[in-house]
C-alpha cells in the first residue's frame, strides 16, 4: 500500500501536534511547579497560604488562598493561568492575541472602598481610567510596575480589588515588591 502525498502530510501534521502536546504538557507542568513555589513563598509574607479549589475546565494553572491576611488586605486569592502550550493551534492563537502566562489576584478588603476605580490596558498598550478615584495615585504605581499589568480595579462589591497581570514580568522582580505597592493603593 502506497500513501499519497496528502496522506503523508496529514500524518506529519498529526505527528507535529502529538509531539507539541507532549512537549507543551511537560513544559507547562514544569512552569506550574516553579510558579506555585514562587507564588506560595511570596504570599506567605501576607498570611497563611492554602490551596484553593481546582480550576474549571481544561485550564492549566493553580489557585492559592491567603485567609486572614495582614492589613490592608483581608483575603487574597491568587490564580495563575498558563498559556495553552499543550495545543499548538490554541497556543498560536493565544500568542497572536498578545497573551501569555497570567496572574489574577482577587483581594477582599476589610472595608468597602468609598470610590470605584478601574484602569485597563487598551489595544494600543495605553492605560484607560474609569471611575471616581484619582488617577495620580494609579499613575505613580503604573510608572513603576505598569509593564506587567493588564487590568486593575477597586470595586464596592467583593472582591474589592481585582488585578490581572503578566506573570513572567512579575516573576522577574525577585523581591515581589508589587504586592506591597498594591497595598499602598488601598484607600
N, C-alpha and C positions, 0 to 999 in steps of 0.2 A: 504494500500500500504506500503510495507516494502522496506526500502532503503538498498542497499548493502554497504559493507564497502568502496568500491571505491567512491560511491556517497557521503557518509559522509565525506570522505577525501577531495573531491572536494569542498563540501560546507564549510568545515572547512578552507581550503586554501583560498577560496574567502572571508570568514569572516575575516581572518587574514589580507588579503590585504585591505579590506574595513576599518577595524579598524586602520591599519597602515596609510592609506591615510588620514583619519580624524585627527589622532594624528600628522602626519607629516605636514599636511597643517596648523594646528593650531600652531605647534612649529615654522615653518618657518615664519608665519605671525608675531609671537611674536619677533623672531630674526630680521626680516626685520625692524620692528619698532625701536628696540634698536640700530641696526646698522645705520639706517638712522639718528637718533638723534645724535649718537656719531660722525658720519662722518660729518654731517652738522655743528655741533658745532666746530669741528676741522678745517674744511675748511673755516669757516668764518674768521679765523685769516689771511687768504690769499686774501680775497676779497668778493664780493657779490655772494652769492650762490643761484642758481636757479635750479628747477627741470629740468632734461634732458628728452629726448624722451623716450617713452615706449620701454622696451627691447623686441626684437623679439622672436617669438615662445613661448614656454611654460617654459621660464626661470623664476625662482623666484629670484628677486633682485631689484635693482634700479639704477638710474643714476642721478648724480648731476653735475652741471657745475659751474665753477668759471670763470666768464668773467673778463677781465681787472685785473687779479690778480697781487699781488705785485711782485717785482723783486725777483729772476731771471726768474720767470715764466710769460707768457702772458695769458695763459688759461689752466685750469686744468679740465679734465673730469674724474670723479671718478665713476666707475661702480662696484657695489658689486653683486656677484653671490653666491647664496646659494645652498648648496648640494640638490639634488632632493629627499628630505625626504618623499615627498608625494607618491612616488612609491618605495616600499620596494626593489624590484628587481633592479631598476636603482641605488638606494642608495647603495645597497650592492656592485654592480659593481664599483660605484664611490669610495667607501671605499677601495676596492681591488686595485684600481689604485693609492691609496695614496692621493686622492683629498678630498677637503672639501670646506668650505666657502672661497671664494677668493675675493680679491680687485684688480681691474685693474685700473691703472692710465694712462691716455693719456695726456701728458703735451706738450703744444706748447710753444716754447721759442721765445723771441723777435728776436733773431738772429739764423741763421742756424749753428749748430755745425761744427767746422772745421774737426773733426775726427768722424768716425763712430766706435762705440764700443758696444759690446754685451757680456753679461755674463748670462749663463743659468746653472741651476742645472741639472746634468745628472742623470742617473738611479741609480748611487751609492751615490747620495746626495752630490757629489762634484761639485764645480763650474768650468765651462769651459769658457774660454775667447776667443773671436774672435774680430778681428778688428784692428784699428790703434792706439787706445788710450793706455795709460799707465795703467798697472794692479795695481800699487802700490796704487793709489787713490781708486780704487774699493776694493782692499783687505782690506784697513783700514775701509771702510764703512761696508763691509761684515763681518769683525771680530766683529763689534758691533751689526749689525742688520741681519746678514746672515741667521739665522734660519727661518726668516719669508719670505724670498724672493725666488721666483721660477725663474724669468726671468726679466732682465733689459736690456735696450738698448738705446743708443743715435743714432739717425738716421739723415740723411741730409734732408729727406722728412718728412712732418708733419704726425702725431705728432712726434716731435723731441725726446721726451723722453718717453719711454714705460716702465711701471713697472707692474709686476704681483706678488702678494704676498698672503700669507696665512692670512686670516682675523683674526682668533682668536688670533694669536700671536701678531698682530699689536694692537688689542684691549686691550691686557694685559698691554700695555705701555700707562698709563693714560695721560702722558704729550704729547704724539704723537710727539716725537722728530724726528721720522724718516723722516718726510717731510722736516724739517729744515736740516737734514743730507743729504737728496737728493739734496737740493738746493746747498749744498757745492760741490756736484759732477759736477754741471753745469760749463762748461768751460767758 
